[in-house]
Amino acid sequence: MVLKSKSAKIIGLIAMVFAVVIAMCMSLLYGYAYTSLQTTIQSFTNFDQSNEHIIIQDVRIPRALIAASVGASLAITGVLLQTLTKNPLASPGILGINAGAGFAVVCSLVFFHVESLQSFAWIAFTGAAIATAAVYGISSVGRDASTPLKITLAGAAISAMFTSYTQGLLAINEAEMDQILFWLAGSVQGRKLEILLSVLPYLVIGWVGAILISGKMNVLALGDDVARGLGLRIGFIKLVVGIIAVLLAGGSVAIAGPIGFVGIVIPHIARKLIGQDHRWLIPAAALLGAVLLLLADVGARYVIMPREVPVGVMTAIIGTPFFIYLARKGGKKV
Amino acid sequence: MKSLKTIRLGKQRVSFLLDTRASRRTIFVGCMAILAVLISASFGESFINPWHVIQALLGQGDAYNQLLVVDFRLPRILLAAFAGMALAVAGAILQGMIKNPLASPDIIGISAGGSAAVVGFLALFSNNDHVLLVSINWMPLAGFIGAMLVGLLVYVLAWKDGVTSTRLVLIGLGIATFLQAITTMLMIIGPVYVASEVQKWLIGSVSSTDWNEVVIMVPVIAVLLVVTFLIVRHLNVQDFGDDTAMSLGQSVQKMRFGLIVLSACLVGSAISFTGAIGFVGLMAPHIARRLVGSAFGLLIPMSAAIGCFLVVVADIIGRTAFNPIEVPAGVFTAAIGAPYFIYLLFKNPRK
């Protein structure tokens, strides 16, 4: 852990907030169409219908806001699920959220020829919720109900199942593959502000909920038996974590498709920086997730200009070197 | 306690405890796998009576059946069977070594390395008209080299006064996601045919196989499997954790390196011919563990049998279900394996 004392942690969090603001500005400024800082400011104060102003207001602002909220949501979900399953490899994908959403979207495309991003959003959300409900349903049966191992295994099985159905559908309908490949890689491009606004209430509930249960997560991290001994209502907390995960990760996948890496790696990075205490960890992960996704989105515009790579690809390319550095640097504890 | 039998051979040179119930189960699943192989040879464009299949395999029967069974179908069935075994065993090794139920060849980057190498190969050796400049037969080699290199890279990066399983798995995870990102990017910026060729490879398919591939792959995997059976005891010890293993006299780091090389070889030689068949490496060991417990002596054979069965059956379904379209076998490994595993989670509520 890098930041040990309380004041260092506060300064760290403030620095992260600044990083988010800077990354947001970069996201507004840089892109295929050149815009200066002045134009950007003018587009807020003095909107004049020019191309630049429209690009900034209608394209880049939604993008920046979406990237920031999706990044934060995925990172928070990652923290919660890694604690829930006691597994450093857990990610939002482990509850079947991404696989369920992907399957639902591919289904709707293949069978009902749905093609708008707006309808994808709700279909994906529904798919994510169904998959997570299935995982919880399966893991809550039997004597070893809802142990971390059982949730993990049920999640892995459900994910694998939905992923294979998706692949099967794509293998049979090759024509659709080209259209859907970009969605399946995850992207914040071309999303309208309305999509974000319609999902935002769920995200906000998830954020508030995650902060509220952060103290309880510290207890849960001690292990089920200890937590029960300390008077924590384990079943209830696990259910709440599941609901928050669906709201946050389901909402994210609805907006931006399945974006990998943020949810699995940012929690580790945040933990290395600020320690294991969830009351600090959750805000830190949220901010770092937002920064990573914003930067990745800016990077995605430049790699193969004028086209774009999916932002899910860029998160991995930017994040991996730093992650490996941290994994090597850290002590024994993860 | 379960009914255990002690078996000793020679003057105490070889001895082991055998759990009779679990062995019976292993033998049963093994027979199922062999049966699946035989039945698989009957299915295809035209159905051949299983009896005629056996005749053809023994070198009798009419020439047409022999051609179909021996020349067309047998290679891909063998490929499917051995790839399934190799992946399942590699998954069992990695899960035992890393002590993480989510460990699988995909998660520590070995499969991702193979995929990235294949995409890179297709991108690098195509000209502007999207014609491949070198023979497609080199693709398996590229996949194998990719898998091995990434296995080594992960090991080297995770090395810092020895390799701990946590660091190994974290670094592997990072490298895997990175390579998947590269793969996706190459697929998206490349021409469509690369995307669909790679997609097929990523799912894993045993179609378009001939004997040339089989005679390379089957002996290699057979040798590797034998090696695995020989060192299975050490795997049991690794499963106790580093401290216990060390005090039991195991050279933990050397063993760990050996096990990684072994699993990278298994995965590399399997996926270089079939593509990254998913799910088997992750789930076959879990299914096996639910059936025979977690001692590796039976876990490895059981995983191998389940892996073999899964991939062979998945291939049968892939060939016949959507005739004339062939669905890659990798699709159905999870489609049939996952429901069964979920059933086991329901049925077998033990610690």
Interface residues (C-beta under 8 A of the other chain):
Chain A: N87 P88 L89 A90 I94 I138 S139 V141 G142 R143 D144 A145 L149 K150 T152 L153 A154 A156 A157 I158 A160 M161 T163 S164 Y165 Q167 G168 L170 A171 I172 E174 M177 D178 L181 F182 A185 G260 F261 I264 V265 H268 V303 I304 R307 V309 P310 G312 V313 M314 T315 A316 I317 T320 F323 I324 A327 R328 K332 V334
Chain B: N100 P101 L102 A103 I107 L157 A158 K160 T164 T166 R167 V169 L170 I171 L173 G174 I175 T177 F178 Q180 A181 I182 T184 M185 M187 I188 I189 V192 A195 S196 Q199 K200 I203 G278 F279 L282 M283 H286 F322 I325 V327 P328 G330 V331 F332 T333 A334 A335 G337 A338 P339 F341 I342 L345 F346 N348 P349 R350 K351
